[in-house]
Structure formats: structure tokens, C-alpha cells
Amino acid sequence: MPDSLAERLAAVKDRSTCRITTRGRRTGRPHARTIWFAVEDTVVYVATLNARRDWVRNVQKNPDVELDLGSLRVRGRLTTITDRTGEAHVRDLLARKYWMAWIASWFGRGPERTFRVDELTPAG
């Protein structure tokens, strides 16, 4: 059984999706959605093709999230990546992991918004 966070993330990095739970911006109730993700060392990255999605608008008000990565659940705080280099790096990670993202990159398409999950701690 992996002990460190890096080892635990490495064990789940090849999963196809994760569940992100945000808090409703009006109700405060938990909302879960399935999304793509990428792991690099102890950092989890997520992105969206549509920044008007509910989960994205929820994290604008409350950036605390929980990610269910199968055998690992973590809590963290979403930070929007705003620099071009960071955005390009996340696009590249996603294109290497997901063939649909790879093909979209051929046409200059990619995420409308990218995030990193900071302050990761195991959740339960």
C-alpha cells in the first residue's frame, strides 16, 4: 500500500476520470460531476472546455473541492491557471492522456479554463 501522497497519486493517475465535488454557490450543497484530470508528481490538474459550467461557477465562489480518484479521495483548493505557459502545460498533459484532447489540439482547440488543485490532503 503506497504511503506518501505522491505514491498514492501515482497509483491512480491513469484512471480515465475523477469525480469533483464542489459546493453550490447559492445553496452550499455538494454537487458532484465527472471530469478529466491529470496528475504530475503531487499536483492534480483539471480543466474545462466550457467555463460557464456549474462546477466552474461554484469554485469561483468557493474554491474548496473534493476529488474522488477511485481508491483515493483528496480535498484541495482549486486555483485558476492564468499564465500561458501553465495553461499550455496542462493542455499538453491532457492531450497525452486523452486521445480526444490530442485530436482537438490538432485543430487548436483546448480547455477554456485550466486549474491546479493546491493544498491536497487525503479525505477519509
Secondary structure, 3 states (H helix, E strand, C coil): CCCCHHHHHHHHCCCCCEEEEEECCCCCCEEEEEECEEEECCEEEEEECCCCCHHHHHHHHCCEEEEECCCCEEEEEEEECCCHHHHHHHHHHHHHHCHHHHHHHHCCCCCCEEEEEEEEEECC
